[in-house]
């Protein structure tokens, strides 16, 4: 009987450990990695006008739907664009957000970043951005209309990251979260040459 009790005890402990690891992977431990305002200013110093204008909208949740988002993409022609589709309720999105907080300012003079806050309430999206500020704007997309209008509805989950070249052509779609800043930088370098 003692062997059975030990076995059940080990099983219970493994279940507790597994539950803790699962929670850790669902955004429970995400911490903001936003650089200081002075660091962001230094990173963006000398940015071309279209990228500087984008950075002036840092951390805003913009409206206007698919037409406004498409207009923003067109205004950024001449620069590679990284679009991150996220939602405040998405655990893996929460885990990868600090990676975008670090990488976007570092590349902000050469690469445009945009967010697509999909299937989320505006209040929840704004609250999330207050806790995890980014150096670029996101678009409110409560119904997924932006994603659908761009013909990207096959990637219905979150997070998803889209890579557009300087001509505005979609080159690569990364499904799921980025697990490190190095892997995001590698994809930007590989697909966008930046």
Order of alpha helices (4+ residues) and beta strands (2+ residues): alpha-alpha-alpha-beta-alpha-beta-alpha-beta-alpha-beta-alpha-beta-beta-alpha
